[in-house]
Amino acid sequence: MKKFRFPLRPVAVVRAHVELRAREILAAAIHTYAEAEERLASTRMRIARLEDGLFSNRGHLFRATEAAELYRIYRSERQAEIGVERGVIEARDVMEKRRGEYIEAHRQLDVINRLEEGARGRHRAEALRMEQAQIDETAGYAMSRRSALS
């Protein structure tokens, strides 16, 4: 029997490349999202320290200029936090979009792989059937020789 040849092999190769590229893009998006989360955590830690500074000295000597400057820095950090939160939301949206693209690419590759497995199974069954037919034919010849010789 001739060697197995899957006619959709070029499609499988292209889909494998698309799936690999989609996986790499997803990994980059996940990395970007993780960095955005780290920036947000860092910003929130700075804000917590500033809040401590704002509220810890309430019972002590009040210096209006220091308090005003601290409050100005606090407001600017809060504004920065809003921008960083927007970045996290955008990074999460991009990550989810890339995840969907990867899942679709993986699904398309999986379809081709399942088709190939089915074709291989049918080819193997056909080869076994042909081999069994040859064995039966050989056994039939041997049996007819034995009966002719007797």
Backbone as CSV, one residue per row, in Angstrom:
resi,resn,N_x,N_y,N_z,CA_x,CA_y,CA_z,C_x,C_y,C_z
1,MET,0.852,-1.174,0.000,0.000,0.000,0.000,0.892,1.230,0.000
2,LYS,0.412,2.265,-0.637,1.233,3.467,-0.718,1.270,4.221,0.614
3,LYS,2.267,5.075,0.731,2.507,5.846,1.943,1.350,6.829,2.183
4,PHE,1.066,7.077,3.470,-0.005,8.011,3.820,0.364,9.429,3.406
5,ARG,-0.587,10.104,2.782,-0.402,11.500,2.392,-1.683,12.241,2.740
6,PHE,-1.549,13.259,3.582,-2.708,14.051,3.998,-2.808,15.262,3.082
7,PRO,-3.887,15.383,2.314,-3.978,16.473,1.336,-4.075,17.866,1.961
8,LEU,-4.486,17.959,3.211,-4.617,19.269,3.867,-3.387,19.630,4.692
9,ARG,-2.265,18.956,4.463,-1.044,19.223,5.233,-0.598,20.677,5.124
10,PRO,-0.608,21.283,3.924,-0.205,22.694,3.858,-1.103,23.610,4.705
11,VAL,-2.387,23.280,4.745,-3.315,24.058,5.582,-2.949,23.887,7.053
12,ALA,-2.615,22.669,7.450,-2.230,22.400,8.837,-0.961,23.165,9.208
13,VAL,-0.014,23.232,8.288,1.236,23.959,8.556,0.945,25.449,8.742
14,VAL,0.133,26.000,7.857,-0.201,27.432,7.966,-0.952,27.699,9.267
15,ARG,-1.905,26.845,9.592,-2.672,27.052,10.834,-1.794,26.871,12.068
16,ALA,-0.818,26.002,11.995,0.109,25.844,13.118,0.926,27.122,13.306
17,HIS,1.343,27.729,12.198,2.085,28.992,12.299,1.196,30.100,12.855
18,VAL,-0.038,30.153,12.405,-0.975,31.170,12.905,-1.211,30.968,14.396
19,GLU,-1.379,29.715,14.812,-1.611,29.425,16.229,-0.393,29.800,17.073
20,LEU,0.796,29.493,16.573,2.020,29.837,17.294,2.152,31.357,17.429
21,ARG,1.892,32.067,16.361,1.976,33.536,16.391,0.936,34.107,17.355
22,ALA,-0.278,33.557,17.330,-1.322,34.020,18.244,-0.928,33.762,19.696
23,ARG,-0.263,32.630,19.952,0.204,32.324,21.305,1.257,33.328,21.753
24,GLU,2.178,33.674,20.848,3.216,34.656,21.188,2.604,36.025,21.465
25,ILE,1.631,36.419,20.655,0.971,37.714,20.856,0.210,37.713,22.178
26,LEU,-0.442,36.597,22.497,-1.144,36.491,23.780,-0.161,36.601,24.938
27,ALA,0.982,35.950,24.825,1.986,36.026,25.897,2.456,37.459,26.095
28,ALA,2.654,38.189,24.993,3.064,39.594,25.102,1.968,40.424,25.754
29,ALA,0.714,40.160,25.411,-0.402,40.896,26.010,-0.522,40.596,27.501
30,ILE,-0.308,39.343,27.880,-0.351,38.982,29.300,0.773,39.693,30.052
31,HIS,1.944,39.747,29.438,3.080,40.432,30.055,2.771,41.929,30.229
32,THR,2.205,42.539,29.216,1.840,43.961,29.294,0.815,44.188,30.402
33,TYR,-0.154,43.299,30.501,-1.172,43.421,31.540,-0.543,43.283,32.929
34,ALA,0.363,42.333,33.082,1.026,42.144,34.380,1.834,43.389,34.758
35,GLU,2.514,43.966,33.784,3.268,45.200,34.060,2.333,46.328,34.473
36,ALA,1.191,46.440,33.813,0.219,47.486,34.160,-0.304,47.270,35.577
37,GLU,-0.561,46.021,35.944,-1.008,45.716,37.308,0.063,46.089,38.327
38,GLU,1.328,45.825,37.997,2.425,46.189,38.903,2.523,47.695,39.064
39,ARG,2.359,48.429,37.954,2.386,49.902,38.045,1.252,50.407,38.922
40,LEU,0.077,49.808,38.780,-1.063,50.216,39.603,-0.792,49.921,41.082
41,ALA,-0.253,48.761,41.380,0.058,48.419,42.770,1.090,49.388,43.344
42,SER,2.084,49.733,42.542,3.114,50.678,42.984,2.510,52.054,43.249
43,THR,1.644,52.488,42.358,0.984,53.793,42.526,0.130,53.781,43.788
44,ARG,-0.585,52.711,44.024,-1.442,52.634,45.212,-0.618,52.588,46.497
45,MET,0.566,51.976,46.446,1.436,51.992,47.624,1.922,53.412,47.917
46,ARG,2.294,54.146,46.858,2.726,55.542,47.065,1.590,56.372,47.645
47,ILE,0.379,56.156,47.156,-0.782,56.899,47.672,-1.026,56.546,49.128
48,ALA,-0.891,55.294,49.494,-1.082,54.890,50.893,-0.061,55.569,51.795
49,ARG,1.197,55.650,51.317,2.219,56.343,52.111,1.894,57.828,52.256
50,LEU,1.409,58.447,51.174,1.037,59.858,51.245,-0.142,60.073,52.188
51,GLU,-1.114,59.151,52.145,-2.254,59.266,53.066,-1.785,59.146,54.507
52,ASP,-0.843,58.264,54.754,-0.277,58.157,56.097,0.332,59.484,56.515
53,GLY,1.094,60.086,55.613,1.729,61.369,55.913,0.710,62.471,56.138
54,LEU,-0.367,62.437,55.389,-1.405,63.460,55.541,-2.145,63.335,56.869
55,PHE,-2.440,62.118,57.263,-3.308,61.926,58.432,-2.562,61.631,59.732
56,SER,-1.279,61.302,59.644,-0.565,60.935,60.868,-0.183,62.141,61.720
57,ASN,0.003,63.277,61.108,0.444,64.464,61.861,-0.701,65.362,62.289
58,ARG,-1.884,64.879,62.383,-3.028,65.723,62.711,-2.997,66.221,64.155
59,GLY,-2.416,65.498,65.032,-2.398,65.912,66.428,-1.185,66.750,66.782
60,HIS,-0.258,66.914,65.864,0.977,67.645,66.117,0.915,69.037,65.520
61,LEU,2.055,69.640,65.461,2.184,70.993,64.909,1.736,70.989,63.456
62,PHE,0.860,71.916,63.134,0.319,72.001,61.769,1.085,73.053,60.993
63,ARG,1.687,72.635,59.889,2.370,73.569,58.990,1.590,73.568,57.689
64,ALA,0.961,74.682,57.424,0.063,74.783,56.271,0.803,74.573,54.961
65,THR,2.007,75.113,54.814,2.730,74.983,53.541,3.101,73.516,53.273
66,GLU,3.545,72.819,54.324,3.878,71.411,54.147,2.632,70.585,53.837
67,ALA,1.551,70.896,54.543,0.299,70.174,54.319,-0.222,70.444,52.904
68,ALA,-0.127,71.682,52.451,-0.597,72.028,51.102,0.239,71.313,50.043
69,GLU,1.545,71.303,50.248,2.417,70.632,49.289,2.146,69.125,49.279
70,LEU,1.981,68.544,50.446,1.678,67.125,50.550,0.335,66.804,49.884
71,TYR,-0.636,67.689,50.082,-1.942,67.484,49.471,-1.862,67.615,47.941
72,ARG,-1.036,68.548,47.451,-0.859,68.715,46.006,-0.234,67.453,45.408
73,ILE,0.767,66.915,46.086,1.404,65.678,45.618,0.396,64.530,45.654
74,TYR,-0.411,64.492,46.719,-1.432,63.452,46.852,-2.433,63.516,45.692
75,ARG,-2.894,64.721,45.364,-3.836,64.878,44.240,-3.212,64.454,42.920
76,SER,-1.953,64.806,42.708,-1.299,64.420,41.452,-1.129,62.895,41.385
77,GLU,-0.838,62.270,42.522,-0.741,60.806,42.542,-2.090,60.161,42.270
78,ARG,-3.154,60.758,42.794,-4.494,60.236,42.531,-4.828,60.355,41.039
79,GLN,-4.438,61.473,40.419,-4.647,61.636,38.977,-3.842,60.586,38.201
80,ALA,-2.630,60.363,38.648,-1.798,59.344,38.000,-2.434,57.966,38.160
81,GLU,-3.024,57.711,39.322,-3.682,56.435,39.554,-4.826,56.221,38.570
82,ILE,-5.559,57.265,38.287,-6.663,57.152,37.329,-6.120,56.753,35.950
83,GLY,-5.030,57.393,35.542,-4.420,57.043,34.253,-3.903,55.619,34.226
84,VAL,-3.290,55.195,35.322,-2.766,53.837,35.403,-3.911,52.826,35.401
85,GLU,-5.008,53.140,36.095,-6.172,52.249,36.081,-6.736,52.108,34.676
86,ARG,-6.784,53.207,33.939,-7.235,53.135,32.541,-6.306,52.242,31.724
87,GLY,-5.004,52.369,31.981,-4.041,51.509,31.297,-4.258,50.038,31.607
88,VAL,-4.575,49.740,32.865,-4.841,48.348,33.263,-6.089,47.827,32.553
89,ILE,-7.115,48.661,32.502,-8.360,48.251,31.841,-8.120,48.003,30.353
90,GLU,-7.371,48.907,29.719,-7.065,48.728,28.292,-6.219,47.478,28.066
91,ALA,-5.226,47.261,28.924,-4.371,46.079,28.795,-5.185,44.805,28.990
92,ARG,-6.135,44.825,29.922,-6.994,43.661,30.144,-7.875,43.403,28.924
93,ASP,-8.411,44.477,28.340,-9.238,44.311,27.143,-8.427,43.738,25.984
94,VAL,-7.222,44.252,25.800,-6.352,43.737,24.733,-6.018,42.277,24.998
95,MET,-5.720,41.958,26.251,-5.382,40.589,26.612,-6.556,39.645,26.318
96,GLU,-7.760,40.054,26.669,-8.939,39.217,26.415,-9.174,39.045,24.918
97,LYS,-8.949,40.107,24.163,-9.101,40.016,22.705,-8.073,39.044,22.133
98,ARG,-6.832,39.153,22.575,-5.774,38.256,22.099,-6.043,36.812,22.535
99,ARG,-6.604,36.641,23.716,-6.952,35.295,24.183,-8.016,34.689,23.262
100,GLY,-9.003,35.485,22.888,-10.023,35.001,21.962,-9.433,34.629,20.612
101,GLU,-8.499,35.451,20.124,-7.842,35.153,18.853,-7.034,33.862,18.942
102,TYR,-6.348,33.674,20.064,-5.566,32.455,20.243,-6.485,31.237,20.307
103,ILE,-7.568,31.348,21.043,-8.496,30.222,21.163,-9.052,29.847,19.793
104,GLU,-9.389,30.838,18.991,-9.904,30.566,17.647,-8.833,29.912,16.776
105,ALA,-7.606,30.405,16.821,-6.517,29.816,16.036,-6.251,28.382,16.486
106,HIS,-6.283,28.153,17.799,-6.062,26.809,18.327,-7.194,25.875,17.906
107,ARG,-8.418,26.372,17.914,-9.565,25.567,17.508,-9.445,25.164,16.038
108,GLN,-9.040,26.114,15.192,-8.885,25.812,13.766,-7.775,24.784,13.531
109,LEU,-6.693,24.902,14.269,-5.616,23.916,14.155,-6.087,22.551,14.643
110,ASP,-6.842,22.540,15.724,-7.346,21.295,16.276,-8.266,20.583,15.288
111,VAL,-9.079,21.347,14.557,-9.968,20.753,13.558,-9.147,20.015,12.502
112,ILE,-8.114,20.667,12.004,-7.261,20.042,10.984,-6.562,18.804,11.561
113,ASN,-6.085,18.913,12.784,-5.399,17.765,13.406,-6.338,16.573,13.572
114,ARG,-7.587,16.849,13.953,-8.559,15.758,14.083,-8.879,15.138,12.726
115,LEU,-8.969,15.981,11.689,-9.185,15.449,10.336,-8.025,14.547,9.919
116,GLU,-6.798,14.978,10.230,-5.624,14.188,9.877,-5.611,12.865,10.646
117,GLU,-5.941,12.912,11.929,-5.987,11.676,12.717,-7.006,10.698,12.149
118,GLY,-8.174,11.217,11.758,-9.195,10.362,11.154,-8.716,9.756,9.844
119,ALA,-8.055,10.576,9.014,-7.538,10.083,7.737,-6.448,9.034,7.975
120,ARG,-5.592,9.270,8.962,-4.561,8.273,9.291,-5.190,6.965,9.751
121,GLY,-6.217,7.054,10.567,-6.911,5.855,11.043,-7.540,5.082,9.891
122,ARG,-8.181,5.788,8.964,-8.779,5.123,7.808,-7.694,4.487,6.933
123,HIS,-6.574,5.185,6.765,-5.468,4.647,5.962,-4.911,3.387,6.614
124,ARG,-4.730,3.436,7.933,-4.215,2.280,8.674,-5.182,1.100,8.557
125,ALA,-6.481,1.371,8.685,-7.476,0.298,8.575,-7.460,-0.308,7.175
126,GLU,-7.342,0.538,6.169,-7.276,0.047,4.788,-6.025,-0.795,4.568
127,ALA,-4.896,-0.353,5.120,-3.649,-1.113,4.989,-3.782,-2.465,5.677
128,LEU,-4.375,-2.492,6.861,-4.571,-3.754,7.574,-5.523,-4.671,6.809
129,ARG,-6.554,-4.085,6.218,-7.505,-4.873,5.436,-6.814,-5.495,4.229
130,MET,-5.994,-4.701,3.541,-5.276,-5.222,2.370,-4.273,-6.302,2.773
131,GLU,-3.590,-6.074,3.899,-2.632,-7.070,4.392,-3.347,-8.375,4.739
132,GLN,-4.510,-8.246,5.369,-5.290,-9.441,5.715,-5.764,-10.156,4.457
133,ALA,-6.136,-9.401,3.434,-6.558,-10.019,2.169,-5.400,-10.788,1.539
134,GLN,-4.192,-10.232,1.606,-3.022,-10.930,1.062,-2.730,-12.212,1.847
135,ILE,-2.858,-12.118,3.160,-2.635,-13.304,3.996,-3.675,-14.366,3.669
136,ASP,-4.938,-13.964,3.517,-5.993,-14.913,3.171,-5.730,-15.550,1.813
137,GLU,-5.282,-14.723,0.867,-4.999,-15.238,-0.470,-3.850,-16.252,-0.422
138,THR,-2.788,-15.919,0.309,-1.652,-16.827,0.456,-2.091,-18.126,1.132
139,ALA,-2.903,-18.016,2.149,-3.406,-19.210,2.845,-4.265,-20.047,1.910
140,GLY,-5.039,-19.393,1.059,-5.883,-20.111,0.099,-5.045,-20.878,-0.902
141,TYR,-3.965,-20.244,-1.419,-3.065,-20.941,-2.347,-2.409,-22.149,-1.672
142,ALA,-1.961,-21.950,-0.428,-1.311,-23.050,0.292,-2.292,-24.186,0.500
143,MET,-3.522,-23.861,0.809,-4.534,-24.884,1.039,-4.844,-25.639,-0.267
144,SER,-4.901,-24.911,-1.372,-5.191,-25.577,-2.659,-4.038,-26.450,-3.089
145,ARG,-2.803,-26.077,-2.785,-1.637,-26.912,-3.094,-1.677,-28.213,-2.295
146,ARG,-2.021,-28.053,-1.002,-2.073,-29.234,-0.150,-3.137,-30.207,-0.651
147,SER,-4.277,-29.662,-1.029,-5.362,-30.540,-1.500,-5.016,-31.154,-2.860
148,ALA,-4.241,-30.446,-3.703,-3.841,-30.977,-5.005,-2.800,-32.084,-4.842
149,LEU,-1.929,-31.960,-3.849,-0.884,-32.932,-3.608,-1.442,-34.203,-2.948
150,SER,-2.562,-34.127,-2.272,-3.096,-35.288,-1.575,-3.863,-36.206,-2.478
